[in-house]
Amino acid sequence: MLKYDPLACLPSSEELPDSDDTPVDNELQNIIPGLLKVILAMVWAERMDWFFGIDMGIYHDPDLPAIVPDGFLSLGVERFYDEGLRPSYVLWEEKKLPILVLEVVSKTYRGEYSTKKAEYARLGILYYVVYNPFRRRKPRLEVYKLVNNTYELHDGNPVWLPEIGLGIGIERGTYLGIPREWMYWYNQQGQRFLTPEEKEKLAEQKAHQAEQKAHQAEQKAHQAEQKAQLLAEQLRSLGIDPDLI
C-alpha cells in the first residue's frame, strides 16, 4: 500500500520566492542583524546546529506569503545546507521554529509593536526583540518572551536569554568605522562579545605587547652579557683569570 506523505506535496525552499522584494528604508535594518550574525559566527564557531537569517523569508503556511523579519535565530538546525546556502527558511522542511526574531524599526512603522508582534506570538516564537533607534523617551531596546501565548516585556540591558545561552543588549561602540549605539551578544556575566574588528585589534595589541616583552628580554640579556664582559676585564686587570673562578 502506498503511504501518503503530505509534506511531499508542499513547495520546497528552492521553489519559493526568497524575498518579499520590499526595500529597506534604513541601513541599520541590515547592518545590526549582520553584526549579530558575525559575532555569533565567532562565538559559536565550533557549533553547526544554528542558523541566523537576515531579511529572509520564513514560510509557515504554503497558502500564505512569507514573513520577513530583519533577523532571526534558529537552534537545532543545520548551519549550512550546501554551497548555495538557504534561499529561504521553510518550516515544513526545517521542522524548527526560530527561537528569536529581531525587528529594527525604521522611520516608517511597519507594525513592529502591533501586527508583527501578534503574528510572531501566534506562530509561537519564544523571543521577540525590537530595536528602535529613534526613540528618546521610551527604551530603544525591548525584549519580549512568550509566556502563555502572550509576549511579556523583560527589563534590563543586556537581557539574559537562558534558552539560547546568550544575552542581548545595546551599548555604544564602533563597527565598520561607525561610532554609535550597536546591538551585541553578551555572556551570563554581562560582558559583551567582541566584534571582528575589536578581536583583530586586541590580537594586534597582544602581538605588539609580546614583541615588546621579547625586545625587553633581549635588551636585558644583552646588558647582562655586557656586565659579564666588563667584570671579566676587571678581573684580568687584577691578574685573575675569570675562566678559573
Buried (B, 14 or more C-beta within 10 A) or exposed (E): EEEEEEEEEBEEBEEBEBEEEEEEEBEBBBBBBBBBBBBBBEBBEEEEEBBBBBBBBBBBEEEEEBBBBBBBBBBEBBBEEEEEEBBBBBBBBBEBBBBBBBBBBBEEEBEBBEEBBEBBBEBEBBBBBBBBBEEEEEBBBBBBBBEEEEBEEBEEBBBBBEEBEBBBBBEEBEBEEEEEBBBBBBBEEEEBBBBBBBEEEEEEEEEEEEEEEEEEEEEEEEEEEEEEEEEBEEBEEEEEEEEEE
